Amino acid sequence: MHRPTTALPIATLDVESRVLGVLLDAETARAGALALLEALTPALDDASSLAIGVRDRDGLTLQVLAELGAPHPWPAVLEPELALRAQPGVDPATGALVVPLRANGRVVGALLLGSEGPAPTFSVDSELAALLETAAAVLHALVSRNDAELRRRGIALRSVGAIIEGMAHQIANPLTGASAIAQLLVEDLSDEGQRAAVRQIRQELARAFTVLHDILDFQRDTHAQDGILDLNGIAERIVRFRGYAIREQGIALELETVPNFMPVRVDARGLEHALLIALRFAELQSHGTVNRCIDVRVHDRAPAEVAVEITDSGTGTVPDITPAYFDLPFRPEHPALEAADVPDLGLVDSILRGCGGRLDVRGSKADGTTLALILPRGQTPTLTAQSRMPA
């Protein structure tokens, strides 16, 4: 696989134009990666197996989006040494040649080659190196589009429009009750009855204001994503807000927290998105069962870990957590189903790994399916009097 340092025996400009053309036609990140790999094939025609992988949120996991040629085992992680040096190297576990693709100052993915023989001279083959730089920029653009679509759908899960149907009944009931009681006050009632009616009006209106306050609180972005947050508070807010729609379907929803502070250092919006997807999965699993219920429990899992466990009353199916988020269409008018219709637990796992955690899944016919969203316990800094003294 030695390559000459002279011009490549291919129409380099034509290949580069095909690589750039991927951005115009790609419908999804996975489809774009496959088109990108097909465009690069003429420049790598001596490789028996080719693949393109992208780095996931944890910085190490490689998600292989496309592959061509003979079947080959591809690395599941990008070795830190390869990611830091951004130079080609051989993965010790699979024997594949890993060519990191770097764009905007960071390694966004890797070109994987499964052919035998010495590594090609990417560093001295200037035309091939330039082509791979273009490919890295295209891959970065595809991943950025995918992340933007994920953010859009995450906001849609939080939006009032997505849950207003379930909350409308909760808002209408207390207001209707207050209106009916106010009508009774118009009639001739005794003083004691009037006082009782007024008290009931206040209770009904307080319910309405509580629901409205939950809407505003959930929609408000405090931008507090970088500090130490309380896992109890995040879980309570999600369960309280999503609980309106879940309970309207006749599904009991219970939350158990711990009395002490549960510190986690996470992206709050990302964790909320993961919890909403997990609750949606539990909601779908609970349909059709006799005792429809969802139990959410926050607890200490280990000295260095905390977790939110969501258990449904379903049949105990162990779901597939293979990520599907790279198949999300970029264009809103695409006829594909919305992500909210099919909960992507692979995305939940990806979000958690980006925070240093993971998703554990277990199921049994007696206890249903349990999704354990595990996170590392945040370290609360302690300031001494000396550290607060000015130098």
N, C-alpha and C positions, 0 to 999 in steps of 0.2 A: 504493500500500500504506500510505498514511497512516492512522493509527488515532486515533480520538477519545480524549480523556482521560476520558470518562465511562464508565459501565458497559458491559461487552461485550454485544453482542446475542446472547448464548448463556446457557444455564443454567450459570453458572460453577461452582456447587456440585456439580452433576451431573458436570461434566467432572473436577473435582478428585477426586470419589469414585471415578470410573473410573480415574483415574491411580493413586490409592492401592490400588485393587483389583488392580492388576497384581501386587503383592507376594504376594497370596494364591494366584494362579493360575499364575504363571510356572514353567515346568518347566526352562527354560534361560535364560541371559543373553540370547541372541539372540531367543528367543521373547518374553521379557519386554520387550525393547527394541521389538519390533514392536507388541506390545499397547500399550506406552506411547505410541508414535507415533500409533497409531490413536485413542487416547483424546485426544490433543492436537489432532487434525485439525480438530474443530469450532471451535477457537479460532484456527486458522490457515487458514481456508477460502479465502483469497485467494492462497495459495501454490500454484503449479502442481506443484512437486516438493518433497518433504520427506524428511529422513533424520536419523538419530541415530547419532552416532559416539562411541566412548569412547577416552580416552587410553590408550595402551599403556605398557609399563614404562619405555620410554625417555623418556616425558614429552612427546614431540613427535608420534609416529605416531598417526594416527587410524584406528581400526578401525570402519568403517561396519557397524553391526549390522542396521539396518533402513532401508528406504526405501519411499516411496509416491509415486504420481503419475507424471508423465512422466519418462523417463530423463534423467539429468543427471550430468555428471562432478563427483564430489565430491573435496574436497581430501584428499590422503593424509597431510598433516601439519597440526598445529595451530601456526600461527605463534606464536613466543614472545611477540610484542607482544600478541596477542589473549589468550593464556593468562595473562599477567601483569596486564593491565588488566581482564580478565574482562568486557569490553564488546563488544557486537556490532560486527562489521566484515566487510568483503568480502575474500574470498580472491583475491589477484591472479591466481593461476594458473587458477582455474576460474570465477571470477565469482560463486560461491555466497556467500550471506550466512551468516556463521558466528556463532551465538549461544552463547557459552560457558555451560555449565551448571556452577554452583559449589555444592559441598556440603562441609560440615565444613572450610571454610577453603581448599579447593583446587578447581581446575577438574577435574572428573572426565570431562567429555566435552563435546559440543556438539550443538546443534540446527542443522541445515543446511537452508537454504531456497534453492531454485533459481529462484524467480520473479523477473521483471524489475521494475524500478521502485525508488523510494526505500525505504530501510530503515524498517521499522515502528518506532514510538516505544515500544520496550520499557521504556525508563527512566521514562517519564512515565505509562504505562498501568499503574497499580498492580495491577489485578486480573490482568492478563496476567503481570506480573512475579512476583506471588505464585504463580501457577500454574506458572511455569517453575521457581521455587524448589522447589516440591513435586516437579516432574518430576526435577529434579537430585537430590533426596534419594532418590527411587525408583531412579534410575539408579545412584547410589552404592551403594544396598543390593544391587542386582542384581550389580554388579561385585564387591562384597565377598563375596557368596555364591559367585560363580564362583571367586574367589581361594581361598576356604576349601575348595572342592571340589578345586581344583588341589593345595593343600597336602595334603589327605587322600590323594589319589592318589599324590602324591610320596612320602609316608610309606609307602604300600602297596608302592611299588616297592622301597623299602629294607627292608621288613619281613622277618623271618625266614620268615614264612608264605609269602611270595611266591617264595622261592628255596630253601626247605628241601628240596624234592624233589631238586634238583640237588646239594645239599650232603650229603644223607643218605648217598648212596653213598660220597662221599669220607670221611665220618666212619666209616661201617661198615667199609670196607675195612681201614684200619689197625687198628681195634679187633679185627676178626675175625682178622687176621694175628697180632696180639699174643696172642690167646686160643689160637690153634692152636700157636704156638711155646711158650707156657706149658705146654700139654698135653704137648708133647714133653719138657719138662724133668722131668716126673714120671717118665718112663722112665729107665732106667739109661744115662746118656751119659758120655762121657769128660769130663774137666775142661776141655779145650780147646774141645770142642763146646759145653759149657755156657756157657763165656764168650762164644763167638760168638753163641749163641742169646740170651743176655742183652743183648748189644750190639744185636742185631736188634730185640729187644723195645723197647729204648729208642728206636730209630729210628722204629719204627711208632707208639709212643705220642707221640713228638715231633710226628709228622705230625698226629695227632688233636688235640693241643693247639694246633698252629698254626691249624688250621681253626677251632677254637672261639674262639681269640683273635681271628681275623679277624671272626667274627660279633659278638663283643662290641665290637670296635673300630669296626666299621661302624655299629652301632646307637647308639653313644655320641654324644651331642650335646654338643660342647665349647663351643658358643655363640661360636666364634671366627669370626664372620661379617664383622667390620668391619675387620680388620687386613689387612696384606699377607701373602698366602699363597703357597706354592710350588706352581705348576701341576704340576710333576713329582709331588709328593706326592699331590695330589688324583687325578691320572690313575692313579698306581700303585695307590691304594687301591680305586678303582672297578674297574679291570681285574682286580686280584687277587680281589676279592670276587665280581664277576659272572662271572669266568672259570671258577669251579667249574661252574656250570650250562651255560655255553657249551661247554666242553671235553667235558662228558658227552654232548653231542650229536654228537661227532666233528668239531667245528670247531676248527681250530688258532687260537690267539690269541697274538699277539706284541705286545710293548710296547717301544718305543724312546724313551728319554728323553735329556735332555742333562745333562752333568755339572754345569753351573753352575746357580745359583739362578734360577728363572723367576718373578719377582714379579708377582702379579696382585692387584688389590683387588676382590674379588667377594663376593657372598653364597655361602658355601660350599655350603649345602644346595641353593640354586638351581642352581649349576653342576653339582653331583653329579646332580641330577635331569635336567639337560640331557644329561649324558654317558650316563646310564642309558637314556634314550630313544634316543639316537643308536646306542648299542650294540645295543639291541633291534632297531632298523631294520636294522643290518648283519647281525645274526643271522638275521633273516627272509630277507634278500637272499641269504645264503650257502647256504641250504638248496637242495638239488637240483643243486648244482654238483659237478664232479668233485673239484677241489682246494679243499675248503671251508676257508677261512681268513679271519681278520680281522686287519688290521694297524693298530695304534694308535701314532701318532708325535707326540711333543711336540717342537716346534722353534721357533726364532726366525723369524718370518715377515718382519718389517721392523724397522727401528730402534725403532719405537714400538709394535710388535705382537708377540704370541706366539700360538701356536695349538696345538690338538690336532686331528690329522687321523685320521679313522677310515675305512679302506678295506676294503671287503668283496670277496668273490670272485664276486659276482653278475653279472648281465648288463649292468651299467652303466646301469641306468635312472636318469634324472634325476627325482627325486621332486618332487611338488607341495608347496610349503611354505606354502600358504594356511592360515591358522590355523583350527583346528577346536575350539579349547578353549572358545570361547564357546557351543558346542553341548553341553557336558557337562551331563547332568541333575543337578539339585540333590539329588534324593531318592535315597538309596542303594538303595531297592527298585525303582528304575526299571529296566525290562527292557533298556535299552541296554547295549551292550558296554562293558567296562571299557577305560579309556584305554590300559592296557598291551597290549591285543590289537591295537590299531591305532596305531603310533607317530605322534605328532603333531609333525612337524618344525617346524610353525609355532610351536608352543610353545617349542621349542628356540631358534628365531630370536628370539622375544620375550624369553626369559630373557637371552640374550646381549646384545640391544640395551639391556636394562635395566642391564647392566653396562658399556655403552659399546662393545660388540662387535657381532658379526654372524655369521650362518651363511652360508658359501659352499658350493655344491653343484656337483660336476662328475661326469661319468660317461663311460665308454668301454667298448666291448665287450671290449677287451683287459685293462683294468685294474680293471673294476668301478666301483662308485660310491664317491666320496670325499666325506665330510662334514667340512668344515673349520670348527671352532669357534674363531673368532678373538676375541681379547680384547686390550684395551690393556695395554701393559706398565705395571705399577705402579711408582710412584716411591718408592723407599726413602728416608725422611728421613735426613739426616745432621746430627747435632748437633755443634756446635762447643763448645769448652771455655767460650767466653764465654756461649753460649746456655744452658749448664747452670748458670751462676753465679746465685745468688739476687740479686734486685734489692735 
